[in-house]
């Protein structure tokens, strides 16, 4: 781990990840952002100047953008960090991929694997023996019960629940507060209790 971390994305997600980075021992945080964020030191395309002296983290909520930027960084030799808040409970033996953030109060129980570039947000929980893929966002307070498989590029909304022994195919959006009671095999947006696909 280097002393400096470059965070791509300077909005709310970036500030949360910066806080976790400091709690993980980074002493200098640099933001790069293509918007008008006043706390950004430059644009994203300026990242090469930091390749030798810093670790990197992509703090952007959109999974497709996160995947594109993290892939670009890795292909160009960047060291991509994983950020886990000290108050998160991550069981011994859980594997967590590069570029993943596990936020304050989150719980990840034994036997679970978490892929690259995934967000397990504030107070979300992932129970035992789950398989969480790449570039997923498990939003604030969502509950993933035991032995659930979440495939890549899905969004699990705030407060949503996925009951045990189910799978959710890649590219799904599960709405806030939805309850998934059977496996989802078709990409789309699912809302309600029980969760149903909407057009």
N, CA, C and O of each residue as an XYZ file, in Angstrom:
796
protein
N       0.839     -1.192      0.000
C       0.000      0.000      0.000
C       0.876      1.244      0.000
O       1.827      1.346      0.775
N       0.550      2.181     -0.868
C       1.271      3.452     -0.915
C       0.624      4.437      0.071
O      -0.446      4.157      0.611
N       1.258      5.567      0.302
C       0.700      6.568      1.214
C      -0.391      7.400      0.556
O      -1.256      7.952      1.235
N      -0.345      7.487     -0.779
C      -1.283      8.325     -1.531
C      -2.280      7.451     -2.279
O      -1.924      6.402     -2.817
N      -3.538      7.898     -2.307
C      -4.541      7.230     -3.127
C      -5.207      8.265     -4.022
O      -5.560      9.355     -3.570
N      -5.376      7.919     -5.289
C      -6.095      8.744     -6.249
C      -7.493      8.162     -6.397
O      -7.657      7.001     -6.771
N      -8.487      8.970     -6.104
C      -9.877      8.539     -6.207
C     -10.497      9.175     -7.432
O     -10.530     10.398     -7.568
N     -10.989      8.324     -8.327
C     -11.670      8.793     -9.530
C     -13.136      9.004     -9.169
O     -13.855      8.052     -8.865
N     -13.569     10.254     -9.206
C     -14.921     10.610     -8.798
C     -14.880     11.379     -7.495
O     -14.460     10.852     -6.465
N     -15.323     12.640     -7.541
C     -15.174     13.531     -6.384
C     -16.504     13.916     -5.763
O     -16.563     14.861     -4.976
N     -17.581     13.199     -6.102
C     -18.883     13.526     -5.525
C     -19.070     12.772     -4.209
O     -18.091     12.409     -3.558
N     -20.325     12.535     -3.815
C     -20.602     11.898     -2.536
C     -19.938     10.549     -2.381
O     -19.344     10.259     -1.343
N     -20.034      9.716     -3.411
C     -19.403      8.398     -3.355
C     -17.900      8.532     -3.145
O     -17.304      7.787     -2.367
N     -17.299      9.481     -3.842
C     -15.869      9.697     -3.698
C     -15.481     10.147     -2.307
O     -14.470      9.704     -1.762
N     -16.289     11.032     -1.726
C     -15.963     11.519     -0.381
C     -16.084     10.411      0.657
O     -15.281     10.338      1.588
N     -17.090      9.546      0.498
C     -17.223      8.409      1.413
C     -16.003      7.494      1.291
O     -15.439      7.060      2.296
N     -15.607      7.208      0.057
C     -14.453      6.337     -0.146
C     -13.166      6.986      0.346
O     -12.272      6.293      0.832
N     -13.060      8.304      0.227
C     -11.895      9.004      0.759
C     -11.808      8.845      2.268
O     -10.721      8.652      2.813
N     -12.949      8.924      2.946
C     -12.971      8.740      4.396
C     -12.481      7.338      4.767
O     -11.684      7.176      5.691
N     -12.967      6.326      4.036
C     -12.517      4.956      4.296
C     -11.020      4.832      4.022
O     -10.299      4.179      4.777
N     -10.555      5.457      2.943
C      -9.128      5.377      2.608
C      -8.275      5.944      3.740
O      -7.259      5.352      4.104
N      -8.671      7.065      4.290
C      -7.912      7.652      5.406
C      -7.925      6.717      6.611
O      -6.905      6.547      7.278
N      -9.075      6.114      6.889
C      -9.165      5.174      8.008
C      -8.343      3.910      7.764
O      -7.989      3.198      8.704
N      -8.044      3.638      6.490
C      -7.213      2.485      6.126
C      -5.726      2.829      6.090
O      -4.902      1.969      5.778
N      -5.377      4.072      6.404
C      -3.971      4.430      6.514
C      -3.403      5.311      5.419
O      -2.235      5.692      5.495
N      -4.181      5.647      4.408
C      -3.686      6.577      3.388
C      -3.583      7.971      3.999
O      -4.497      8.424      4.688
N      -2.479      8.638      3.746
C      -2.265      9.957      4.326
C      -2.551     11.090      3.355
O      -2.653     12.247      3.764
N      -2.678     10.772      2.091
C      -2.965     11.802      1.078
C      -3.998     11.262      0.109
O      -3.853     10.160     -0.421
N      -5.044     12.045     -0.120
C      -6.106     11.677     -1.056
C      -6.161     12.728     -2.155
O      -6.235     13.926     -1.882
N      -6.124     12.266     -3.392
C      -6.226     13.143     -4.559
C      -7.460     12.719     -5.347
O      -7.623     11.541     -5.667
N      -8.320     13.670     -5.657
C      -9.500     13.402     -6.476
C      -9.242     13.809     -7.915
O      -8.675     14.870     -8.178
N      -9.666     12.952     -8.857
C      -9.738     13.304    -10.272
C     -11.182     13.161    -10.711
O     -11.837     12.169    -10.391
N     -11.682     14.145    -11.443
C     -13.103     14.144    -11.813
C     -13.276     14.996    -13.063
O     -12.665     16.057    -13.192
N     -14.111     14.522    -13.983
C     -14.341     15.273    -15.222
C     -15.447     16.312    -15.094
O     -15.732     17.030    -16.053
N     -16.063     16.402    -13.947
C     -17.076     17.427    -13.712
C     -16.458     18.702    -13.157
O     -15.284     18.997    -13.384
N     -17.277     19.450    -12.425
C     -16.833     20.734    -11.888
C     -16.575     20.675    -10.386
O     -16.665     21.694     -9.701
N     -16.255     19.493     -9.872
C     -16.065     19.341     -8.427
C     -14.917     20.231     -7.946
O     -13.807     20.155     -8.473
N     -15.184     21.069     -6.950
C     -14.129     21.979     -6.479
C     -12.975     21.272     -5.774
O     -11.881     21.825     -5.656
N     -13.221     20.044     -5.305
C     -12.168     19.321     -4.591
C     -11.300     18.465     -5.509
O     -10.402     17.767     -5.038
N     -11.562     18.514     -6.825
C     -10.774     17.706     -7.772
C      -9.465     18.398     -8.120
O      -9.424     19.608     -8.346
N      -8.388     17.603     -8.157
C      -7.068     18.135     -8.518
C      -6.856     18.167    -10.021
O      -5.909     18.790    -10.501
N      -7.728     17.501    -10.771
C      -7.582     17.470    -12.215
C      -8.620     16.556    -12.840
O      -9.526     16.064    -12.167
N      -8.471     16.340    -14.140
C      -9.385     15.486    -14.890
C      -8.897     14.040    -14.872
O      -7.739     13.758    -14.563
N      -9.813     13.131    -15.213
C      -9.496     11.704    -15.142
C      -8.317     11.349    -16.034
O      -7.502     10.500    -15.673
N      -8.215     11.988    -17.199
C      -7.133     11.624    -18.122
C      -5.743     12.036    -17.629
O      -4.740     11.769    -18.292
N      -5.690     12.684    -16.471
C      -4.404     13.053    -15.884
C      -3.850     11.962    -14.961
O      -2.811     12.147    -14.327
N      -4.551     10.824    -14.889
C      -4.129      9.763    -13.967
C      -2.696      9.267    -14.179
O      -2.056      8.890    -13.197
N      -2.139      9.245    -15.440
C      -0.802      8.660    -15.595
C       0.270      9.324    -14.741
O       1.258      8.676    -14.395
N       0.108     10.578    -14.398
C       1.132     11.273    -13.607
C       1.262     10.699    -12.202
O       2.251     10.952    -11.514
N       0.252      9.916    -11.769
C       0.259      9.366    -10.409
C       0.547      7.858    -10.369
O       0.532      7.254     -9.297
N       0.807      7.255    -11.525
C       0.926      5.799    -11.564
C       2.041      5.261    -10.664
O       1.897      4.187    -10.080
N       3.117      5.974    -10.551
C       4.256      5.473     -9.786
C       4.126      5.742     -8.292
O       4.741      5.045     -7.485
N       3.340      6.734     -7.916
C       3.371      7.183     -6.518
C       2.080      6.919     -5.753
O       2.010      7.219     -4.561
N       1.056      6.367     -6.401
C      -0.240      6.269     -5.726
C      -0.959      4.977     -6.078
O      -0.738      4.385     -7.134
N      -1.829      4.554     -5.161
C      -2.853      3.569     -5.473
C      -4.058      4.298     -6.041
O      -4.163      5.519     -5.927
N      -4.973      3.543     -6.658
C      -6.145      4.140     -7.300
C      -7.421      3.472     -6.812
O      -7.416      2.316     -6.387
N      -8.513      4.227     -6.882
C      -9.830      3.671     -6.583
C     -10.864      4.423     -7.405
O     -10.831      5.651     -7.480
N     -11.787      3.684     -8.024
C     -12.855      4.298     -8.823
C     -14.108      4.375     -7.960
O     -14.685      3.351     -7.594
N     -14.522      5.595     -7.639
C     -15.660      5.823     -6.741
C     -16.803      6.463     -7.508
O     -17.157      7.621     -7.288
N     -17.371      5.678     -8.416
C     -18.478      6.138     -9.258
C     -19.594      5.102     -9.163
O     -19.358      3.904     -9.322
N     -20.814      5.577     -8.900
C     -21.922      4.665     -8.653
C     -22.327      3.815     -9.841
O     -22.732      2.666     -9.668
N     -22.226      4.359    -11.040
C     -22.635      3.640    -12.244
C     -21.657      2.495    -12.519
O     -20.471      2.722    -12.760
N     -22.173      1.259    -12.481
C     -21.309      0.095    -12.607
C     -20.599     -0.005    -13.935
O     -19.441     -0.420    -13.985
N     -21.275      0.372    -15.030
C     -20.644      0.290    -16.344
C     -19.473      1.260    -16.449
O     -18.427      0.927    -17.008
N     -19.656      2.459    -15.910
C     -18.565      3.443    -15.914
C     -17.446      2.978    -14.998
O     -16.270      3.121    -15.334
N     -17.801      2.423    -13.841
C     -16.802      1.910    -12.918
C     -15.965      0.817    -13.575
O     -14.741      0.808    -13.453
N     -16.623     -0.094    -14.266
C     -15.917     -1.175    -14.970
C     -14.968     -0.613    -16.020
O     -13.815     -1.036    -16.110
N     -15.451      0.339    -16.815
C     -14.626      0.898    -17.893
C     -13.380      1.578    -17.335
O     -12.277      1.379    -17.845
N     -13.559      2.377    -16.290
C     -12.436      3.120    -15.746
C     -11.451      2.212    -15.003
O     -10.237      2.376    -15.128
N     -11.972      1.264    -14.234
C     -11.064      0.367    -13.521
C     -10.276     -0.496    -14.496
O      -9.086     -0.733    -14.292
N     -10.928     -0.968    -15.552
C     -10.231     -1.754    -16.578
C      -9.124     -0.930    -17.233
O      -8.014     -1.421    -17.437
N      -9.434      0.326    -17.560
C      -8.429      1.220    -18.152
C      -7.234      1.383    -17.217
O      -6.084      1.299    -17.648
N      -7.511      1.617    -15.937
C      -6.427      1.801    -14.977
C      -5.550      0.555    -14.890
O      -4.323      0.644    -14.939
N      -6.183     -0.593    -14.762
C      -5.429     -1.837    -14.611
C      -4.622     -2.159    -15.861
O      -3.490     -2.632    -15.763
N      -5.194     -1.907    -17.035
C      -4.474     -2.181    -18.273
C      -3.252     -1.278    -18.435
O      -2.328     -1.598    -19.183
N      -3.255     -0.147    -17.727
C      -2.132      0.783    -17.813
C      -1.229      0.738    -16.576
O      -0.452      1.659    -16.325
N      -1.347     -0.343    -15.817
C      -0.401     -0.604    -14.752
C      -0.715      0.004    -13.406
O       0.138     -0.005    -12.519
N      -1.921      0.538    -13.222
C      -2.264      1.133    -11.934
C      -2.486      0.062    -10.875
O      -2.963     -1.035    -11.166
N      -2.134      0.397     -9.660
C      -2.433     -0.441     -8.500
C      -3.796     -0.017     -7.959
O      -3.947      1.092     -7.445
N      -4.781     -0.896     -8.074
C      -6.155     -0.573     -7.660
C      -6.392     -1.105     -6.252
O      -6.190     -2.289     -5.980
N      -6.820     -0.224     -5.370
C      -7.021     -0.569     -3.964
C      -8.380     -1.210     -3.746
O      -9.282     -1.101     -4.577
N      -8.506     -1.881     -2.607
C      -9.783     -2.348     -2.069
C      -9.991     -1.616     -0.751
O      -9.070     -1.541      0.063
N     -11.190     -1.071     -0.527
C     -11.438     -0.251      0.653
C     -12.520     -0.889      1.517
O     -13.643     -1.102      1.060
N     -12.179     -1.192      2.762
C     -13.121     -1.782      3.710
C     -13.135     -0.915      4.965
O     -12.105     -0.729      5.613
N     -14.306     -0.390      5.298
C     -14.426      0.465      6.481
C     -14.119     -0.346      7.733
O     -14.532     -1.502      7.828
N     -13.403      0.231      8.696
C     -13.075     -0.518      9.919
C     -14.295     -1.020     10.691
O     -14.187     -1.997     11.431
N     -15.445     -0.375     10.536
C     -16.637     -0.828     11.260
C     -17.411     -1.907     10.515
O     -18.372     -2.455     11.054
N     -17.009     -2.221      9.285
C     -17.647     -3.324      8.566
C     -17.213     -4.647      9.203
O     -16.101     -4.770      9.717
N     -18.113     -5.628      9.156
C     -17.808     -6.959      9.674
C     -17.648     -7.888      8.475
O     -18.624     -8.248      7.816
N     -16.422     -8.262      8.211
C     -16.112     -9.147      7.083
C     -15.490    -10.414      7.667
O     -14.407    -10.373      8.251
N     -16.180    -11.527      7.505
C     -15.764    -12.779      8.142
C     -14.413    -13.249      7.620
O     -14.025    -12.958      6.488
N     -13.725    -13.967      8.457
C     -12.462    -14.576      8.059
C     -12.688    -15.514      6.881
O     -13.629    -16.308      6.876
N     -11.820    -15.414      5.892
C     -11.913    -16.280      4.721
C     -12.725    -15.721      3.580
O     -12.696    -16.278      2.483
N     -13.460    -14.625      3.799
C     -14.177    -13.975      2.706
C     -13.154    -13.399      1.732
O     -12.187    -12.762      2.150
N     -13.363    -13.619      0.440
C     -12.474    -13.028     -0.566
C     -13.155    -11.808     -1.171
O     -14.349    -11.826     -1.470
N     -12.370    -10.748     -1.345
C     -12.881     -9.465     -1.841
C     -11.988     -9.015     -2.981
O     -10.770     -8.927     -2.821
N     -12.578     -8.730     -4.125
C     -11.818     -8.385     -5.318
C     -11.305     -6.959     -5.328
O     -11.702     -6.129     -4.510
N     -10.409     -6.690     -6.275
C      -9.821     -5.362     -6.436
C     -10.891     -4.319     -6.746
O     -11.837     -4.572     -7.492
N     -10.712     -3.138     -6.150
C     -11.597     -2.027     -6.464
C     -12.945     -2.091     -5.807
O     -13.827     -1.299     -6.140
N     -13.139     -3.017     -4.873
C     -14.410     -3.137     -4.158
C     -14.382     -2.261     -2.913
O     -13.345     -2.121     -2.265
N     -15.542     -1.668     -2.581
C     -15.703     -0.889     -1.355
C     -16.752     -1.554     -0.481
O     -17.847     -1.871     -0.946
N     -16.417     -1.763      0.781
C     -17.373     -2.259      1.771
C     -17.508     -1.158      2.819
O     -16.550     -0.836      3.523
N     -18.704     -0.586      2.913
C     -18.910      0.646      3.664
C     -19.181      0.383      5.146
O     -19.264     -0.762      5.590
N     -19.315      1.470      5.888
C     -19.522      1.416      7.335
C     -20.763      0.595      7.679
O     -21.819      0.753      7.068
N     -20.614     -0.276      8.663
C     -21.742     -1.039      9.167
C     -22.183     -2.204      8.313
O     -23.134     -2.898      8.672
N     -21.523     -2.442      7.197
C     -21.878     -3.577      6.346
C     -21.394     -4.876      6.985
O     -20.446     -4.883      7.770
N     -22.065     -5.976      6.633
C     -21.703     -7.296      7.142
C     -21.580     -8.251      5.960
O     -22.470     -8.323      5.113
N     -20.475     -8.981      5.912
C     -20.286    -10.025      4.908
C     -19.894    -11.291      5.667
O     -18.844    -11.340      6.307
N     -20.734    -12.299      5.593
C     -20.578    -13.483      6.436
C     -19.753    -14.589      5.769
O     -19.459    -14.507      4.576
N     -19.375    -15.635      6.542
C     -18.426    -16.649      6.066
C     -18.861    -17.350      4.782
O     -20.046    -17.525      4.498
N     -17.838    -17.742      4.023
C     -18.061    -18.516      2.805
C     -18.417    -17.692      1.592
O     -18.640    -18.244      0.514
N     -18.476    -16.385      1.743
C     -18.891    -15.502      0.647
C     -17.680    -15.050     -0.161
O     -16.591    -14.856      0.379
N     -17.889    -14.888     -1.456
C     -16.894    -14.265     -2.324
C     -17.501    -13.004     -2.928
O     -18.672    -12.979     -3.308
N     -16.690    -11.969     -3.007
C     -17.122    -10.686     -3.568
C     -16.155    -10.339     -4.691
O     -14.938    -10.376     -4.507
N     -16.695    -10.004     -5.845
C     -15.875     -9.754     -7.018
C     -15.212     -8.395     -7.028
O     -15.113     -7.732     -5.996
N     -14.756     -7.982     -8.203
C     -14.032     -6.730     -8.393
C     -14.995     -5.574     -8.637
O     -16.054     -5.746     -9.241
N     -14.610     -4.395     -8.159
C     -15.349     -3.180     -8.474
C     -16.751     -3.134     -7.928
O     -17.595     -2.416     -8.465
N     -17.026     -3.876     -6.876
C     -18.378     -3.956     -6.299
C     -18.495     -3.005     -5.117
O     -17.504     -2.708     -4.450
N     -19.708     -2.528     -4.861
C     -19.998     -1.686     -3.707
C     -20.964     -2.432     -2.804
O     -22.048     -2.824     -3.237
N     -20.577     -2.629     -1.550
C     -21.500     -3.096     -0.519
C     -21.689     -1.905      0.406
O     -20.818     -1.591      1.217
N     -22.813     -1.260      0.281
C     -22.981      0.066      0.848
C     -23.349      0.028      2.327
O     -23.463     -1.039      2.930
N     -23.529      1.196      2.887
C     -23.713      1.376      4.328
C     -24.802      0.463      4.887
O     -25.942      0.468      4.420
N     -24.421     -0.326      5.904
C     -25.342     -1.193      6.644
C     -26.028     -2.253      5.792
O     -27.040     -2.813      6.213
N     -25.505     -2.539      4.613
C     -26.004     -3.673      3.835
C     -25.429     -4.963      4.414
O     -24.384     -4.948      5.065
N     -26.118     -6.082      4.172
C     -25.588     -7.355      4.662
C     -25.662     -8.423      3.583
O     -26.616     -8.505      2.810
N     -24.613     -9.236      3.565
C     -24.516    -10.370      2.655
C     -24.236    -11.585      3.529
O     -23.195    -11.657      4.183
N     -25.153    -12.530      3.542
C     -25.022    -13.635      4.482
C     -24.101    -14.727      3.939
O     -23.414    -14.533      2.936
N     -24.097    -15.860      4.607
C     -23.100    -16.901      4.365
C     -23.193    -17.505      2.964
O     -24.274    -17.621      2.387
N     -22.045    -17.879      2.444
C     -21.931    -18.695      1.227
C     -22.560    -18.052     -0.004
O     -23.070    -18.745     -0.884
N     -22.521    -16.733     -0.057
C     -23.013    -16.041     -1.250
C     -21.878    -15.853     -2.256
O     -20.699    -15.868     -1.902
N     -22.261    -15.680     -3.498
C     -21.322    -15.346     -4.560
C     -21.783    -14.028     -5.173
O     -22.800    -13.975     -5.865
N     -21.032    -12.978     -4.915
C     -21.356    -11.637     -5.392
C     -20.384    -11.313     -6.512
O     -19.171    -11.311     -6.299
N     -20.891    -11.043     -7.681
C     -20.053    -10.871     -8.862
C     -19.353     -9.530     -8.941
O     -19.216     -8.825     -7.940
N     -18.911     -9.184    -10.140
C     -18.156     -7.961    -10.395
C     -19.091     -6.786    -10.693
O     -20.143     -6.952    -11.311
N     -18.687     -5.604    -10.242
C     -19.334     -4.330    -10.576
C     -20.826     -4.327    -10.227
O     -21.671     -3.842    -10.980
N     -21.105     -4.888     -9.059
C     -22.449     -4.886     -8.484
C     -22.517     -3.757     -7.474
O     -21.510     -3.400     -6.864
N     -23.711     -3.191     -7.296
C     -23.941     -2.222     -6.221
C     -25.048     -2.771     -5.335
O     -26.194     -2.901     -5.766
N     -24.698     -3.093     -4.093
C     -25.687     -3.485     -3.085
C     -25.907     -2.256     -2.233
O     -25.046     -1.885     -1.436
N     -27.056     -1.622     -2.397
C     -27.288     -0.292     -1.846
C     -27.533     -0.334     -0.338
O     -27.580     -1.396      0.281
N     -27.684      0.841      0.215
C     -27.812      1.034      1.663
C     -28.916      0.147      2.246
O     -30.061      0.175      1.795
N     -28.545     -0.633      3.251
C     -29.531     -1.406      3.996
C     -30.120     -2.602      3.279
O     -31.062     -3.207      3.790
N     -29.606     -2.968      2.117
C     -30.125     -4.154      1.422
C     -29.708     -5.412      2.176
O     -28.698     -5.422      2.880
N     -30.499     -6.469      2.019
C     -30.260     -7.728      2.727
C     -30.194     -8.871      1.724
O     -31.166     -9.159      1.026
N     -29.035     -9.514      1.664
C     -28.844    -10.668      0.799
C     -28.732    -11.881      1.712
O     -27.770    -12.002      2.471
N     -29.709    -12.777      1.643
C     -29.714    -13.940      2.533
C     -28.709    -14.988      2.061
O     -28.033    -14.803      1.049
N     -28.620    -16.086      2.801
C     -27.573    -17.062      2.551
C     -27.677    -17.777      1.220
O     -28.769    -17.996      0.694
N     -26.521    -18.136      0.686
C     -26.386    -18.964     -0.513
C     -27.085    -18.338     -1.727
O     -27.748    -19.023     -2.506
N     -26.919    -17.034     -1.861
C     -27.452    -16.296     -3.012
C     -26.313    -16.039     -3.993
O     -25.182    -15.761     -3.595
N     -26.632    -16.139     -5.285
C     -25.660    -15.821     -6.334
C     -26.128    -14.570     -7.072
O     -27.212    -14.555     -7.656
N     -25.308    -13.524     -7.042
C     -25.577    -12.290     -7.789
C     -24.569    -12.196     -8.919
O     -23.365    -12.103     -8.683
N     -25.065    -12.220    -10.141
C     -24.157    -12.131    -11.279
C     -23.802    -10.681    -11.579
O     -24.411     -9.760    -11.035
N     -22.814    -10.484    -12.449
C     -22.183     -9.185    -12.663
C     -23.170     -8.085    -13.053
O     -24.232     -8.339    -13.621
N     -22.772     -6.848    -12.723
C     -23.390     -5.623    -13.264
C     -24.834     -5.411    -12.817
O     -25.621     -4.805    -13.543
N     -25.189     -5.898    -11.643
C     -26.546     -5.682    -11.137
C     -26.552     -4.618    -10.053
O     -25.525     -4.314     -9.447
N     -27.735     -4.059     -9.826
C     -27.952     -3.033     -8.800
C     -29.052     -3.547     -7.886
O     -30.159     -3.844     -8.335
N     -28.739     -3.651     -6.596
C     -29.710     -4.092     -5.603
C     -30.076     -2.864     -4.785
O     -29.238     -2.347     -4.046
N     -31.309     -2.387     -4.901
C     -31.706     -1.101     -4.346
C     -31.747     -1.060     -2.829
O     -31.698     -2.093     -2.160
N     -31.838      0.148     -2.302
C     -31.847      0.371     -0.860
C     -32.973     -0.419     -0.194
O     -34.127     -0.357     -0.619
N     -32.626     -1.150      0.840
C     -33.629     -1.889      1.604
C     -34.202     -3.107      0.912
O     -35.103     -3.743      1.457
N     -33.718     -3.455     -0.262
C     -34.222     -4.647     -0.952
C     -33.779     -5.907     -0.209
O     -32.783     -5.899      0.514
N     -34.539     -6.988     -0.399
C     -34.240     -8.268      0.233
C     -34.244     -9.346     -0.839
O     -35.151     -9.411     -1.669
N     -33.218    -10.190     -0.813
C     -33.198    -11.375     -1.668
C     -33.131    -12.573     -0.739
O     -32.155    -12.742     -0.008
N     -34.172    -13.413     -0.764
C     -34.210    -14.528      0.178
C     -33.215    -15.611     -0.235
O     -32.641    -15.563     -1.323
N     -33.023    -16.577      0.643
C     -31.941    -17.546      0.514
C     -32.082    -18.445     -0.714
O     -33.175    -18.668     -1.234
N     -30.928    -18.952     -1.153
C     -30.816    -19.996     -2.174
C     -31.293    -19.561     -3.556
O     -31.701    -20.401     -4.358
N     -31.250    -18.274     -3.843
C     -31.689    -17.777     -5.146
C     -30.499    -17.274     -5.957
O     -29.390    -17.136     -5.440
N     -30.750    -17.004     -7.235
C     -29.754    -16.361     -8.074
C     -30.415    -15.223     -8.843
O     -31.606    -15.261     -9.152
N     -29.606    -14.212     -9.140
C     -30.048    -13.059     -9.921
C     -29.085    -12.922    -11.086
O     -27.877    -12.790    -10.886
N     -29.616    -12.952    -12.307
C     -28.762    -12.922    -13.492
C     -28.113    -11.554    -13.667
O     -28.492    -10.584    -13.009
N     -27.146    -11.491    -14.550
C     -26.381    -10.266    -14.779
C     -27.269     -9.146    -15.321
O     -28.233     -9.380    -16.050
N     -26.909     -7.935    -14.941
C     -27.538     -6.751    -15.528
C     -28.912     -6.420    -15.016
O     -29.672     -5.740    -15.704
N     -29.261     -6.881    -13.822
C     -30.591     -6.596    -13.267
C     -30.562     -5.387    -12.356
O     -29.535     -5.055    -11.765
N     -31.715     -4.731    -12.254
C     -31.915     -3.689    -11.262
C     -33.072     -4.113    -10.375
O     -34.192     -4.303    -10.848
N     -32.794     -4.262     -9.081
C     -33.814     -4.609     -8.095
C     -34.162     -3.329     -7.357
O     -33.294     -2.728     -6.724
N     -35.410     -2.902     -7.425
C     -35.809     -1.616     -6.872
C     -35.727     -1.554     -5.360
O     -35.695     -2.581     -4.683
N     -35.693     -0.337     -4.838
C     -35.644     -0.116     -3.401
C     -36.842     -0.793     -2.736
O     -37.978     -0.643     -3.185
N     -36.579     -1.535     -1.670
C     -37.635     -2.181     -0.902
C     -38.234     -3.418     -1.531
O     -39.132     -4.021     -0.944
N     -37.777     -3.815     -2.688
C     -38.313     -5.014     -3.336
C     -37.892     -6.262     -2.573
O     -36.861     -6.274     -1.901
N     -38.701     -7.309     -2.685
C     -38.380     -8.584     -2.054
C     -38.360     -9.654     -3.135
O     -39.385     -9.947     -3.750
N     -37.190    -10.233     -3.361
C     -37.021    -11.257     -4.396
C     -37.242    -12.618     -3.744
O     -36.517    -13.000     -2.825
N     -38.253    -13.347     -4.227
C     -38.618    -14.631     -3.612
C     -38.405    -15.806     -4.556
O     -38.613    -16.955     -4.165
N     -37.992    -15.537     -5.795
C     -37.609    -16.622     -6.695
C     -36.492    -16.124     -7.601
O     -36.351    -14.921     -7.821
N     -35.710    -17.041     -8.119
C     -34.552    -16.671     -8.922
C     -34.961    -15.861    -10.138
O     -36.032    -16.065    -10.709
N     -34.094    -14.943    -10.524
C     -34.328    -14.074    -11.675
C     -33.377    -14.501    -12.784
O     -32.159    -14.494    -12.606
N     -33.933    -14.866    -13.912
C     -33.136    -15.386    -15.023
C     -33.172    -14.486    -16.253
O     -32.524    -14.785    -17.256
N     -33.922    -13.389    -16.187
C     -34.054    -12.481    -17.327
C     -33.676    -11.073    -16.894
O     -34.223    -10.541    -15.928
N     -32.740    -10.477    -17.613
C     -32.282     -9.126    -17.323
C     -33.436     -8.144    -17.343
O     -34.317     -8.237    -18.197
N     -33.440     -7.201    -16.408
C     -34.483     -6.187    -16.390
C     -34.559     -5.502    -15.048
O     -33.680     -5.656    -14.201
N     -35.636     -4.732    -14.865
C     -35.902     -4.019    -13.622
C     -37.034     -4.708    -12.892
O     -38.071     -5.018    -13.480
N     -36.830     -4.948    -11.605
C     -37.792     -5.694    -10.790
C     -38.181     -4.855     -9.585
O     -37.326     -4.357     -8.852
N     -39.488     -4.707     -9.393
C     -40.010     -3.874     -8.316
C     -41.065     -4.630     -7.532
O     -41.679     -5.567     -8.043
N     -41.276     -4.217     -6.280
C     -42.434     -4.666     -5.524
C     -42.179     -5.840     -4.593
O     -41.067     -6.357     -4.482
N     -43.267     -6.238     -3.925
C     -43.254     -7.345     -2.964
C     -44.401     -8.280     -3.315
O     -45.558     -7.935     -3.072
N     -44.122     -9.449     -3.878
C     -42.794     -9.907     -4.315
C     -42.338     -9.170     -5.558
O     -43.147     -8.571     -6.267
N     -41.050     -9.215     -5.819
C     -40.489     -8.473     -6.961
C     -40.972     -9.060     -8.284
O     -40.944    -10.271     -8.503
N     -41.414     -8.158     -9.153
C     -41.841     -8.553    -10.504
C     -41.188     -7.652    -11.528
O     -40.910     -6.483    -11.262
N     -40.946     -8.210    -12.705
C     -40.327     -7.430    -13.771
C     -41.297     -6.380    -14.289
O     -42.481     -6.653    -14.488
N     -40.773     -5.162    -14.508
C     -41.586     -4.097    -15.067
C     -41.084     -3.777    -16.467
O     -39.904     -3.951    -16.772
N     -42.000     -3.306    -17.320
C     -41.633     -2.976    -18.679
C     -41.095     -1.550    -18.753
O     -40.729     -1.084    -19.832
